Amino acid sequence: SGTATRGELAHCAGPYPARLAPPPDPSALRAMKSGLRKLFLPVLGRHLRREFLRAFALTLLAFVAIYVIAEFFDRFDDFLASKASAAAIARAFAYKLPLVVAQVAPLAVLAGALLGLSLLARGNEFVALRACGVSLWQILAPLALLALLLSVATFAWNETLVPVTMQRWHQVWNQEIKHRKAATIFTGREFWYRGGAGFYNVERIGVRRQTLFGVTVYQLGADFRPQRTIHVGSATWREDRWELSDVRTREFGPDGVREYLGPPPAFTLPESFDDFRVVSVEPEEFSFRTLRMQIASLRARGIDVAESLVDLHLKLALPAASLVLMLVAVPLVAQGTRVSGMTAALGFGFGLGFSYFILLAFCRALGQSGALPPLLAAWTANAVFALIGMYLVLGSE
């Protein structure tokens, strides 16, 4: 019933109202929405996306068909030598299709942008847009957003479908086409193998280097009691023999345990490297999370993981290539650069696309050999072509 002063009301209110953030300024929100609307023109964005997706679908199917045909003729001698059935060949290619789609998707993005937008450029639509004040950034923005979504979709595709289908492809190729025996015990990159020198426990197999890492050979006596264990740091296949390094032997006898450096007299692995390919695991058979866990496990055991680290970073770098190549394609077609003529722009764009994959393969090889850090080896191609794309965009404005 009484009256209160302004100070008393502030005291009763306490410190909480002072801590609350001020309400957003409606004018600032309107300005932000207006800026986004100017950058992402709805009608223009739908038109550009529609033309791009049509060309992207056609080029993706074309690249997948070319890849499958080339793969078939490349492996044709293997099919004849192993007398593989038509059903086994069809299953092998069906299981490999998801990987092929993921690998050619960035190049299909580049080709789809070049071909789809070139049809618009041929009708002088870009000239009309620029005359109406539409900037290259407004042309690029909806396509770059779509390319970003394709990159995320490709990563999700690689994480869910590709590992499962590649495991099935591996089984069909080794067992039904190459007629190799399945591994007795196999988990992840560590496997057990029963060979001529005993029971082998191998921590990792490097297919490209033709090397076995962390090999432990268990030799048993006639009474199935352990006689010795031979630990080999790495075994590398050189033409027709094994080169063993960091070998330690432990023998179990009636007098106790004796341990010494080096292998036992006349010790060797009677198998060739091809005998171990049945248990080799390609990086595509792992998701990003699983491969990262495998690398952590191998690193804890002191195993060289440079090759696997490159593959791990590539699982992020390759999907991101769709966005990078879109950044290159749009300014080539939408605005004249030093390349004159639509045919020259298309040829130059495809040349850049193949150059990207050549640079990527070169950096990957350097990273797996240890000449480049794994992160740099995986992302160098993306960084170089992102700079090229930004140069083209800024040079056209």
Stockholm file with secondary structure:
# STOCKHOLM 1.0

chainA/1-397         SGTATRGELAHCAGPYPARLAPPPDPSALRAMKSGLRKLFLPVLGRHLRREFLRAFALTLLAFVAIYVIAEFFDRFDDFLASKASAAAIARAFAYKLPLVVAQVAPLAVLAGALLGLSLLARGNEFVALRACGVSLWQILAPLALLALLLSVATFAWNETLVPVTMQRWHQVWNQEIKHRKAATIFTGREFWYRGGAGFYNVERIGVRRQTLFGVTVYQLGADFRPQRTIHVGSATWREDRWELSDVRTREFGPDGVREYLGPPPAFTLPESFDDFRVVSVEPEEFSFRTLRMQIASLRARGIDVAESLVDLHLKLALPAASLVLMLVAVPLVAQGTRVSGMTAALGFGFGLGFSYFILLAFCRALGQSGALPPLLAAWTANAVFALIGMYLVLGSE
#=GR chainA/1-397 SS CCCCCHHHHHHHHCSHHHHSCCCCCHHHHHHHHHHHHHHSCHHHHHHHHHHHHHHHHHHHHHHHHHHHHHHHHHTHHHHHHHTCCHHHHHHHHHHHHHHHHHHHHHHHHHHHHHHHHHHHHHTTHHHHHHHTTCCHHHHHHHHHHHHHHHHHHHHHHHHHHHHHHHHHHHHIIIIIISCCCCCSEEETTEEEEEETTEEEEEEEEETTTTEEEEEEEEEECTTSCEEEEEEEEEEEEETTEEEEEEEEEEEEETTEEEEEESCCTTCCCCSCGGGGGGGCCCGGGSCHHHHHHHHHHHHHTTCCCHHHHHHHHHHHHHHHHHHHHHHHHHHHHHSCCSSCSHHHHHHHHHHHHHHHHHHHHHHHHHHHHTSSCHHHHHHHHHHHHHHHHHHHHHHHC
#=GC SS_cons         CCCCCHHHHHHHHCSHHHHSCCCCCHHHHHHHHHHHHHHSCHHHHHHHHHHHHHHHHHHHHHHHHHHHHHHHHHTHHHHHHHTCCHHHHHHHHHHHHHHHHHHHHHHHHHHHHHHHHHHHHHTTHHHHHHHTTCCHHHHHHHHHHHHHHHHHHHHHHHHHHHHHHHHHHHHIIIIIISCCCCCSEEETTEEEEEETTEEEEEEEEETTTTEEEEEEEEEECTTSCEEEEEEEEEEEEETTEEEEEEEEEEEEETTEEEEEESCCTTCCCCSCGGGGGGGCCCGGGSCHHHHHHHHHHHHHTTCCCHHHHHHHHHHHHHHHHHHHHHHHHHHHHHSCCSSCSHHHHHHHHHHHHHHHHHHHHHHHHHHHHTSSCHHHHHHHHHHHHHHHHHHHHHHHC
//
